[in-house]
């Protein structure tokens, strides 16, 4: 197989992945397609600002705290994890399935001005709340400019 052939297959994989993402987002964030395909799903998030910083609240019902990972890289907040499916005993078939299971990832682009070193996270009642402190406003001295 030639190198060009490998490149074509890589491009086809990217296109297939993007089409699955589009299909997922067109119908509903809770559609079971990703569960069947075993691909990533994206949990719901609220992002809001307070006087002290940014608050990110992610809905993660049924996710174990040990299955979470959070990182901040170049103003990108990355939340990864997995919600494991525990089918009830004796189930022979599902009649409706709306809860996403499997791996998830949520990447949020934050505005500049957050303090990387001042971040905290709490996980309670199925919600992950991440608090990120803002940089204090820089003090600019007033400068008079003379017009010539």
Contact map, one row per residue, 1 for C-alpha under 8 A:
1110110000000000000000000000000000000000000000000000000000000000000000000000000000000000000000000000000000000000000000000000000000000000000000000000
1111110000000000000000000000000000000000000000000000000000000000000000000000000000000000000000000000000000000000000000000000000000000000000000000000
1111111000000000000000000000000000000000000000000000000000000000000000000000000000000000000000000000000000000000000000000000000000000000000000000000
0111111100000000000000000000000000000000000000000000000000000000000000000000000000000000000000000000000000000000000000000000000000000000000000000000
1111111110000000000000000000000000000000000000000000000000000000000000000000000000000000000000000000000000000000000000000000000000000000000000000000
1111111111000000000000000000000000000000000000000000000000000000000000000000000000000000000000000000000000000000000000000000000000000000000000000000
0011111111100000000000000000000000000000000000000000000000000000000000000000000000000000000000000000000000000000000000000000000000000000000000000000
0001111111110000000000000000000000000000000000000000000000000000000000000000000000000000000000000000000000000000000000000000000000000000000000000000
0000111111111000000000000000000000000000000000000000000000000000000000000000000000000000000000000000000000000000000000000000000000000000000000000000
0000011111111100000000000000000000000000000000000000000000000000000000000000000000000000000000000000000000000000000000000000000000000000000000000000
0000001111111110000000000000000000000000000000000000000000000000000000000000000000000000000000000000000000000000000000000000000000000000000000000000
0000000111111111000000000000000000000000000000000000000000000000000000000000000000000000000000000000000000000000000000000000000000000000000000000000
0000000011111111100000000000000000000000000000000000000000000000000000000000000000000000000000000000000000000000000000000000000000000000000000000000
0000000001111111110000000000000000000000000000000000000000000000000000000000000000000000000000000000000000000000000000000000000000000000000000000000
0000000000111111111000000000000000000000000000000000000000000000000000000000000000000000000000000000000000000000000000000000000000000000000000000000
0000000000011111111100000000000000000000000000000000000000000000000000000000000000000000000000000000000000000000000000000000000000000000000000000000
0000000000001111111110000000000000000000000000000000000000000000000000000000000000000000000000000000000000000000000000000000000000000000000000000000
0000000000000111111111000000000000000000000000000000000000000000000000000000000000000000000000000000000000000000000000000000000000000000000000000000
0000000000000011111111100000000000000000000000000000000000000000000000000000000000000000000000000000000000000000000000000000000000000000000000000000
0000000000000001111111110000000000000000000000000000000000000000000000000000000000000000000000000000000000000000000000000000000000000000000000000000
0000000000000000111111111000000000000000000000000000000000000000000000000000000000000000000000000000000000000000000000000000000000000000000000000000
0000000000000000011111111100000000000000000000000000000000000000000000000000000000000000000000000000000000000000000000000000000000000000000000000000
0000000000000000001111111110000000000000000000000000000000000000000000000000000000000000000000000000000000000000000000000000000000000000000000000000
0000000000000000000111111111101011000000000000000000000000000000000000000000000000000000000000000000000000000000000000000000000000000000000000000000
0000000000000000000011111111100000000000000000000000000000000000000000000000000000000000000000000000000000000000000000000000000000000000000000000000
0000000000000000000001111111000000000000000000000000000000000000000000000000000000000000000000000000000000000000000000000000000000000000000000000000
0000000000000000000000111111101000000000000000000000000000000000000000000000000000000000000000000000000000000000000000000000000000000000000000000000
0000000000000000000000011111111000000000000000000000000000000000000000000000000000000000000000000000000000000000000000000000000000000000000000000000
0000000000000000000000011011111000000000111000000000000000000000000000000000000000000000000000000000000000000000000000000000000000000000000000000000
0000000000000000000000000001111100000000000000000000000000000000000000000000000000000000000000000111000000000000000000000000000000000000000000000000
0000000000000000000000010011111111000000000000000000000000000000000000000000000000000000000000000111000000000000000000000000000000000000000000000000
0000000000000000000000000000011111110000000000000000000000000000000000000000000000000000000000001111000000000000000000000000000000000000000000000000
0000000000000000000000010000001111111000000000000000000000000000000000000000000000000000000000000000000000000000000000000000000000000000000000000000
0000000000000000000000010000001111111111100000000000000000000000000000000000000000000000000000000001000000000000000000000000000000000000000000000000
0000000000000000000000000000000111111110000000000000000000000000000000000000000000000000000000000001110000000000000000000000000000000000000000000000
0000000000000000000000000000000111111100000000000000000000000000000000000000000000000000000000000000000000000000000000000000000000000000000000000000
0000000000000000000000000000000011111110000000000000000000000000000000000000000000000000000000000000000000000000000000000000000000000000000000000000
0000000000000000000000000000000001111111000000000000000000000000000000000000000000000000000000000000011000000000000000000000000000000000000000000000
0000000000000000000000000000000001101111100000000000000000000000000000000000000000000000000000000000011000000000000000000000000000000000000000000000
0000000000000000000000000000000001000111110000000000000000000000000000000000000000000000000000000000011110000000000000000000000000000000000000000000
0000000000000000000000000000100001000011111000000000000000000000000000000000000000000000000000000001111110000000000000000000000000000000000000000000
0000000000000000000000000000100000000001111100000000000000000000000000000000000000000000000000000000000111000000000000000000000000000000000000000000
0000000000000000000000000000100000000000111110000000000001110000000000000000000000000000000000000000000111000000000000000000000000000000000000000000
0000000000000000000000000000000000000000011111000000000001100000000000000000000000000000000000000000000000000000000000000000000000000000000000000000
0000000000000000000000000000000000000000001111100000000111100000000000000000000000000000000000000000000000000000000000000000000000000000000000000000
0000000000000000000000000000000000000000000111110000001111000000000000000000000000000000000000000000000000000000000000000000000000000000000000000000
0000000000000000000000000000000000000000000011111000011110000000000000000000000000000000000000000000000000000000000000000000000000000000000000000000
0000000000000000000000000000000000000000000001111100011100000000000000000000000000000000000000000000000000000000000000000000000000000000000000000000
0000000000000000000000000000000000000000000000111111111000000000000000000000000000000000000000000000000000000000000000000000000000000000000000000000
0000000000000000000000000000000000000000000000011111111000000000000000000000000000000000000000000000000000000000000000000000000000000000000000000000
0000000000000000000000000000000000000000000000001111100000000000000000000000000000000000000000000000000000000000000000000000000000000000000000000000
0000000000000000000000000000000000000000000000001111110000000000000000000000000000000000000000000000000000000000000000000000000000001100000000000000
0000000000000000000000000000000000000000000000001111111000000000000000000000000000000000000000000000000000000000010000000000000000111100000000000000
0000000000000000000000000000000000000000000000111101111100000000000000000000000000000000000000000000000000000000010000000000000000111100000000000000
0000000000000000000000000000000000000000000001111100111110000000000000000000000000000000000000000000000000000000000000000000000011110000000000000000
0000000000000000000000000000000000000000000011110000011111000000000000000000000000000000000000000000000000000000000000000000000111100000000000000000
0000000000000000000000000000000000000000000011100000001111100000000000000000000000000000000000000000000000000000000000000000001111000000000000000000
0000000000000000000000000000000000000000001111000000000111110000000000000000000000000000000000000000000000000000000000000000001110000000000000000000
0000000000000000000000000000000000000000001110000000000011111000000000000000000000000000000000000000000000000000000000000000011100000000000000000000
0000000000000000000000000000000000000000001000000000000001111110000000000000000000000000000000000000000000000000000000000000011100000000000000000000
0000000000000000000000000000000000000000000000000000000000111110000000000000000000000000000000000000000000000000000000000000111000000000000000000000
0000000000000000000000000000000000000000000000000000000000011111000000000000000000110000000000000000000000000000000000000000010000000000000000000000
0000000000000000000000000000000000000000000000000000000000011111101100000000000011110000000000000000000000000000000000000000010000000000000000000000
0000000000000000000000000000000000000000000000000000000000000111111100000000000000100000000000000000000000000000000000000000000000000000000000000000
0000000000000000000000000000000000000000000000000000000000000011111100000000000000000000000000000000000000000000000000000010000000000000000000000000
0000000000000000000000000000000000000000000000000000000000000001111100000000000000000000000000000000000000000000000000000000000000000000000000000000
0000000000000000000000000000000000000000000000000000000000000011111110000000000011100000000000000000000000000000000000000000000000000000000000000000
0000000000000000000000000000000000000000000000000000000000000011111111000000001111000000000000000000000000000000000000000000000000000000000000000000
0000000000000000000000000000000000000000000000000000000000000000001111100000001110000000000000000000000000000000000000000000000000000000000000000000
0000000000000000000000000000000000000000000000000000000000000000000111110000111100000000000000000000000000000000000000000000000000000000000000000000
0000000000000000000000000000000000000000000000000000000000000000000011111000111000000000000000000000000000000000000000000000000000000000000000000000
0000000000000000000000000000000000000000000000000000000000000000000001111111110000000000000000000000000000000000000100000000000000000000000000000000
0000000000000000000000000000000000000000000000000000000000000000000000111111110000000000000000000000000000000000000000000000000000000000000000000000
0000000000000000000000000000000000000000000000000000000000000000000000011111000000000000000000000000000000000000000000000000000000000000000000000000
0000000000000000000000000000000000000000000000000000000000000000000000011111100000000000000000000000000000001111010000000000000000000000000000000000
0000000000000000000000000000000000000000000000000000000000000000000000011111110000000000000000000000000000111100000000000000000000000000000000000000
0000000000000000000000000000000000000000000000000000000000000000000001111011111000000000000000000000000000111100000000000000000000000000000000000000
0000000000000000000000000000000000000000000000000000000000000000000001111001111100000000000000000000000011110000000000000000000000000000000000000000
0000000000000000000000000000000000000000000000000000000000000000000111100000111110000000000000000000000011100000000000000000000000000000000000000000
0000000000000000000000000000000000000000000000000000000000000000000111000000011111000000000000000000001111000000000000000000000000000000000000000000
0000000000000000000000000000000000000000000000000000000000000010001110000000001111100000000000000000001110000000000000000000000000000000000000000000
0000000000000000000000000000000000000000000000000000000000000010001100000000000111110000000000000000111100000000000000000000000000000000000000000000
0000000000000000000000000000000000000000000000000000000000000111001000000000000011111000000000000001111100000000000000000000000000000000000000000000
0000000000000000000000000000000000000000000000000000000000000110000000000000000001111100000000000000110000000000000000000000000000000000000000000000
0000000000000000000000000000000000000000000000000000000000000000000000000000000000111110000000000000110000000000000000000000000000000000000000000000
0000000000000000000000000000000000000000000000000000000000000000000000000000000000011111000000000000000000000000000000000000000000000000000000000000
0000000000000000000000000000000000000000000000000000000000000000000000000000000000001111101000000000000000000000000000000000000000000000000000000000
0000000000000000000000000000000000000000000000000000000000000000000000000000000000000111111000000000000000000000000000000000000000000000000000000000
0000000000000000000000000000000000000000000000000000000000000000000000000000000000000011111000000000000000000000000000000000000000000000000000000000
0000000000000000000000000000000000000000000000000000000000000000000000000000000000000001111100000000000000000000000000000000000000000000000000000000
0000000000000000000000000000000000000000000000000000000000000000000000000000000000000011111111000000000000000000000000000000000000000000000000000000
0000000000000000000000000000000000000000000000000000000000000000000000000000000000000000011111000000000000000000000000000000000000000000000000000000
0000000000000000000000000000000000000000000000000000000000000000000000000000000000000000001111100000000000000000000000000000000000000000000000000000
0000000000000000000000000000000000000000000000000000000000000000000000000000000000000000001111111000000000000000000000000000000000000000000000000000
0000000000000000000000000000000000000000000000000000000000000000000000000000000000000000000011111000000000000000000000000000000000000000000000000000
0000000000000000000000000000000000000000000000000000000000000000000000000000000000000000000001111100000000000000000000000000000000000000000000000000
0000000000000000000000000000000100000000000000000000000000000000000000000000000000000000000001111110000000000000000000000000000000000000000000000000
0000000000000000000000000000011100000000000000000000000000000000000000000000000000000000000000011111000000000000000000000000000000000000000000000000
0000000000000000000000000000011100000000000000000000000000000000000000000000000000000000000000001111100000000000000000000000000000000000000000000000
0000000000000000000000000000011101100000100000000000000000000000000000000000000000100000000000000111110000000000000000000000000000000000000000000000
0000000000000000000000000000000000100000100000000000000000000000000000000000000001111000000000000011111000000000000000000000000000000000000000000000
0000000000000000000000000000000000100111100000000000000000000000000000000000000001111000000000000001111100000000000000000000000000000000000000000000
0000000000000000000000000000000000000111100000000000000000000000000000000000000111100000000000000000111110000000000000000000000000000000000000000000
0000000000000000000000000000000000000001111000000000000000000000000000000000000111100000000000000000011111000000000000000000000000000000000000000000
0000000000000000000000000000000000000001111000000000000000000000000000000000011110000000000000000000001111100000000000000000000000000000000000000000
0000000000000000000000000000000000000000011000000000000000000000000000000000011100000000000000000000000111110000000000000000000000000000000000000000
0000000000000000000000000000000000000000000000000000000000000000000000000001111000000000000000000000000011111000000000000000000000000000000000000000
0000000000000000000000000000000000000000000000000000000000000000000000000001110000000000000000000000000001111100000000000000000000000000000000000000
0000000000000000000000000000000000000000000000000000000000000000000000000011100000000000000000000000000000111110000000000000000000000000000000000000
0000000000000000000000000000000000000000000000000000000000000000000000000011100000000000000000000000000000011111010000000000000000000000000000000000
0000000000000000000000000000000000000000000000000000000000000000000000000010000000000000000000000000000000001111110000000000000000000000000000000000
0000000000000000000000000000000000000000000000000000000000000000000000000010000000000000000000000000000000000111110000000000000000000000000000000000
0000000000000000000000000000000000000000000000000000000000000000000000000000000000000000000000000000000000000011111000000000000000000110000000000000
0000000000000000000000000000000000000000000000000000110000000000000000000010000000000000000000000000000000000111111100000000000000011110000000000000
0000000000000000000000000000000000000000000000000000000000000000000000000000000000000000000000000000000000000000111111100000000000011110000000000000
0000000000000000000000000000000000000000000000000000000000000000000000010000000000000000000000000000000000000000011111100000000000010000000000000000
0000000000000000000000000000000000000000000000000000000000000000000000000000000000000000000000000000000000000000001111100000000000000000000000000000
0000000000000000000000000000000000000000000000000000000000000000000000000000000000000000000000000000000000000000001111110000000000011000000000000000
0000000000000000000000000000000000000000000000000000000000000000000000000000000000000000000000000000000000000000001111111000000001111000000000000000
0000000000000000000000000000000000000000000000000000000000000000000000000000000000000000000000000000000000000000000001111100000001110000000000000000
0000000000000000000000000000000000000000000000000000000000000000000000000000000000000000000000000000000000000000000000111110000111100000000000000000
0000000000000000000000000000000000000000000000000000000000000000000000000000000000000000000000000000000000000000000000011111000111000000000000000000
0000000000000000000000000000000000000000000000000000000000000000100000000000000000000000000000000000000000000000000000001111111110000000000000000000
0000000000000000000000000000000000000000000000000000000000000000000000000000000000000000000000000000000000000000000000000111111100000000000000000000
0000000000000000000000000000000000000000000000000000000000001000000000000000000000000000000000000000000000000000000000000011111000000000000000000000
0000000000000000000000000000000000000000000000000000000000111110000000000000000000000000000000000000000000000000000000000011111100000000000000000000
0000000000000000000000000000000000000000000000000000000011111000000000000000000000000000000000000000000000000000000000000011111110000000000000000000
0000000000000000000000000000000000000000000000000000000111110000000000000000000000000000000000000000000000000000000000001111011111000000000000000000
0000000000000000000000000000000000000000000000000000001111000000000000000000000000000000000000000000000000000000000000001110001111100000000000000000
0000000000000000000000000000000000000000000000000000001110000000000000000000000000000000000000000000000000000000000000111100000111110000000000000000
0000000000000000000000000000000000000000000000000000111100000000000000000000000000000000000000000000000000000000000000111000000011111000000000000000
0000000000000000000000000000000000000000000000000000111000000000000000000000000000000000000000000000000000000000011101110000000001111100000000000000
0000000000000000000000000000000000000000000000000001110000000000000000000000000000000000000000000000000000000000011001100000000000111110000000000000
0000000000000000000000000000000000000000000000000001110000000000000000000000000000000000000000000000000000000000111000000000000000011111000000000000
0000000000000000000000000000000000000000000000000000000000000000000000000000000000000000000000000000000000000000111000000000000000001111100000000000
0000000000000000000000000000000000000000000000000000000000000000000000000000000000000000000000000000000000000000000000000000000000000111110000000000
0000000000000000000000000000000000000000000000000000000000000000000000000000000000000000000000000000000000000000000000000000000000000011111000000000
0000000000000000000000000000000000000000000000000000000000000000000000000000000000000000000000000000000000000000000000000000000000000001111100000000
0000000000000000000000000000000000000000000000000000000000000000000000000000000000000000000000000000000000000000000000000000000000000000111110000000
0000000000000000000000000000000000000000000000000000000000000000000000000000000000000000000000000000000000000000000000000000000000000000011111000000
0000000000000000000000000000000000000000000000000000000000000000000000000000000000000000000000000000000000000000000000000000000000000000001111100000
0000000000000000000000000000000000000000000000000000000000000000000000000000000000000000000000000000000000000000000000000000000000000000000111110000
0000000000000000000000000000000000000000000000000000000000000000000000000000000000000000000000000000000000000000000000000000000000000000000011111000
0000000000000000000000000000000000000000000000000000000000000000000000000000000000000000000000000000000000000000000000000000000000000000000001111100
0000000000000000000000000000000000000000000000000000000000000000000000000000000000000000000000000000000000000000000000000000000000000000000000111110
0000000000000000000000000000000000000000000000000000000000000000000000000000000000000000000000000000000000000000000000000000000000000000000000011111
0000000000000000000000000000000000000000000000000000000000000000000000000000000000000000000000000000000000000000000000000000000000000000000000001111
0000000000000000000000000000000000000000000000000000000000000000000000000000000000000000000000000000000000000000000000000000000000000000000000000111
